[in-house]
C-alpha cells in the first residue's frame, strides 16, 4: 500500500481543512513556507526542504537554519528530505552529508536531470528511503515511464521510494512507491475546479456546472468547501492505493 501525503500551503482555507482532517490523512509541508511560521503545525508532517519553491522564486535556503528547524521541531516531523540544489547533483550530495554530520538522517532525493550514477551511489551507500523527483520536466508519459523503469530497475526491493508530485493513478499502480505526495489536491481552490475521483481516475469538474450538485459555489466564501470536497476525493484515492 502506498502512503499519500497532501501538501500543505499557508492559506487560510487549506490550513483549516488539513487541520480538521489531520487525524486520518498524511501531510507534507515545505520548510520554505514553514520557516515563516511562529508556531509548528499542530500535527506531524513529512518535511520537504522547499528547494524547488526557493529556486523558482529566486530565494535561497540556509542549510544550517534548515537543520536547526528540524532539531527544534522534531516532535512534529515524522521524517525529512535532504536540501537539494536544483540542477546541481554534487552540491545536493554535499548537503546530504553536511546534514548527516549535524546528526540528522535525511532522505536523499534523485532527480530526472541527474545521472544515474547518483542514484547508484545512494543505493551503494545503504540508504533505505530515497525520493524520486523532477518528472514534470520529462513532459510526456513515455519519457516518465522510461525514467521510472530505469530507476526501479536499480533500486532494491527493500528500499522505500517516495515520488515527488507523482499522483497519476496509472503510475502509482505500475510502480512500487512506498509514498507519494500531491500538490494538485489544493489546486481546485486556486484554479476553480472540483477534482472527482471515480473508477480509478480523476476528473476535473467546473463548479459553475457541478457546484449545485455538490452544494458548493466557487466564490471567496466557498473556497473552504471546495478544498474540503477535493480533499475527500484524494482520500478516496489514498484508500485505493
C-alpha positions in Angstrom: 0.0 0.0 0.0 1.3 3.5 -0.9 1.1 6.4 1.6 -0.3 9.6 0.1 0.8 12.9 1.5 -1.2 16.0 0.8 0.9 19.1 0.5 0.3 22.0 3.0 0.2 25.6 1.9 0.0 28.7 4.2 -3.5 29.7 3.1 -6.4 30.0 5.4 -8.8 27.5 3.9 -6.1 24.9 3.2 -4.8 25.2 6.7 -8.3 24.8 8.1 -9.3 21.8 6.1 -6.0 20.0 6.7 -6.1 20.7 10.5 -9.7 19.4 10.7 -8.8 16.2 9.0 -5.2 15.6 10.2 -6.2 12.6 12.2 -6.8 10.5 9.1 -4.5 12.0 6.4 -0.8 12.4 5.9 0.6 15.9 5.3 3.8 17.0 3.6 5.0 20.5 4.4 7.7 22.7 2.9 10.3 24.3 5.1 10.3 27.2 2.6 6.9 28.1 3.9 7.1 26.8 7.5 10.2 28.8 8.3 8.0 31.9 8.4 5.5 30.3 10.9 5.7 31.4 14.5 4.5 28.0 15.8 4.9 24.5 14.4 1.9 22.9 12.8 -0.5 21.1 15.3 0.2 17.7 13.7 3.1 15.7 12.4 4.4 16.2 8.8 6.8 14.8 6.3 9.1 17.8 5.8 10.5 18.9 2.4 13.2 21.5 2.2 11.3 23.6 -0.3 14.3 23.9 -2.5 12.2 24.0 -5.7 10.0 26.8 -4.3 13.1 28.7 -3.3 14.7 28.1 -6.7 11.6 29.3 -8.7 11.3 32.4 -6.5 15.0 33.3 -6.6 15.4 32.7 -2.8 18.0 30.6 -1.0 17.6 28.2 1.9 20.2 28.3 4.6 21.2 24.7 5.3 22.2 25.4 8.9 18.8 27.1 9.6 17.1 24.1 8.0 19.0 21.7 10.2 18.2 23.7 13.3 14.5 23.8 12.4 14.4 20.1 12.2 16.1 19.7 15.5 13.9 22.3 17.2 10.6 20.9 15.8 11.5 17.1 15.7 8.3 16.2 17.7 6.1 17.3 14.8 8.3 16.0 12.0 8.0 12.3 11.2 10.7 12.4 8.5 12.5 14.9 6.3 14.3 15.2 3.0 17.8 16.5 2.3 18.3 20.0 1.0 18.6 19.9 -2.8 20.3 22.3 -5.1 18.3 22.2 -8.3 20.3 21.1 -11.2 23.5 20.6 -9.1 23.6 16.9 -8.0 27.0 17.2 -6.5 26.0 20.1 -4.3 22.9 18.2 -3.2 25.1 15.3 -2.2 27.3 17.6 -0.2 24.3 19.0 1.6 23.1 15.5 2.4 26.5 14.7 4.0 26.5 18.0 5.9 23.1 17.3 7.4 24.4 13.9 8.4 27.4 15.4 10.1 25.0 17.6 12.0 23.5 14.5 13.5 20.5 14.2 11.1 19.3 11.3 8.9 17.7 13.0 5.9 16.1 11.2 2.9 18.2 11.8 -0.3 16.5 12.8 -3.5 17.4 11.8 -7.0 16.0 13.9 -9.9 15.3 13.2 -13.6 18.0 15.7 -14.7 20.8 13.8 -12.8 23.0 11.0 -14.0 22.1 7.5 -12.7 25.5 7.3 -11.1 24.0 9.4 -8.3 21.1 7.0 -7.7 23.6 4.1 -7.7 25.7 6.0 -5.1 22.7 6.4 -2.8 22.0 2.7 -3.1 25.6 1.6 -2.6 25.8 3.8 0.5 22.9 1.9 2.0 20.1 4.5 2.1 16.8 2.7 2.7 14.5 5.6 1.8 15.1 7.5 -1.5 13.0 10.1 -3.2 12.5 10.4 -6.9 11.6 13.8 -8.4 11.7 16.1 -11.4 9.3 14.0 -13.5 7.4 17.2 -14.7 10.4 18.2 -16.8 10.2 14.9 -18.7 6.9 16.3 -20.1 5.3 13.2 -21.6 4.2 9.8 -20.3 6.6 7.8 -22.5 9.7 9.6 -21.0 8.3 9.4 -17.5 7.7 5.7 -17.8 11.1 5.0 -19.2 12.8 7.0 -16.5 10.9 5.4 -13.7 11.5 1.9 -15.1 15.3 2.7 -15.1 15.1 3.9 -11.5 13.2 0.9 -10.2 15.4 -1.5 -12.1 18.3 -0.2 -9.9 16.5 0.2 -6.6 16.5 -2.9 -4.4 13.1 -4.2 -3.2 13.9 -3.4 0.5 14.5 0.3 -0.3 11.4 2.6 0.2 10.8 5.1 -2.6 9.0 8.4 -2.4 7.6 10.0 -5.5 7.6 13.8 -5.5 4.4 15.1 -7.1 3.6 11.7 -8.6 -0.1 11.1 -8.2 -1.1 9.6 -11.5 -3.2 6.5 -10.6 -1.6 4.7 -13.5 2.0 5.3 -12.3 1.2 4.6 -8.7 -0.3 1.2 -9.7 2.6 0.4 -12.0 5.5 1.1 -9.7 6.0 0.1 -6.0 6.1 3.5 -4.4 6.2 3.5 -0.7 4.9 7.1 -0.5 3.9 9.9 -2.9 2.7 13.5 -2.4 0.1 15.7 -4.1 0.1 19.4 -4.7 -2.8 19.0 -7.1 -5.4 18.4 -4.4 -5.1 22.1 -3.4 -5.3 23.5 -6.9 -9.1 23.4 -7.1 -9.4 26.4 -4.9 -6.6 28.2 -6.9 -7.9 27.4 -10.4 -11.6 26.9 -9.9 -12.2 23.2 -10.3 -13.5 20.2 -8.5 -11.4 17.0 -8.6 -13.7 14.0 -8.7 -12.2 10.5 -8.3 -14.2 7.7 -9.8 -13.3 4.3 -11.3 -9.6 4.8 -10.7 -9.3 8.2 -12.4 -9.5 11.8 -11.5 -11.9 14.1 -13.5 -11.9 17.9 -13.3 -15.3 19.4 -13.0 -16.4 23.0 -13.5 -18.0 24.4 -10.3 -20.4 26.5 -12.3 -21.9 23.3 -13.8 -21.5 20.9 -10.9 -21.4 23.2 -7.9 -25.2 22.9 -7.2 -25.0 19.1 -7.4 -22.3 19.1 -4.7 -23.7 22.0 -2.7 -20.7 24.3 -3.3 -20.3 27.6 -5.1 -17.0 28.8 -6.4 -16.5 32.2 -4.7 -14.5 33.6 -1.9 -16.8 32.1 0.8 -16.9 28.8 -1.0 -13.1 28.1 -1.1 -13.2 26.1 2.1 -15.9 23.8 0.8 -14.1 23.3 -2.5 -10.9 22.4 -0.7 -12.8 20.0 1.6 -14.5 18.4 -1.3 -11.2 17.9 -3.2 -9.5 16.5 -0.1 -12.2 13.9 0.3 -11.6 12.8 -3.3 -7.9 12.4 -2.6 -8.8 10.4 0.5 -10.8 8.0 -1.8 -7.6 7.7 -4.0 -5.5 7.1 -0.9 -7.7 4.2 0.2 -7.3 2.5 -3.2 -3.5 2.7 -3.4 
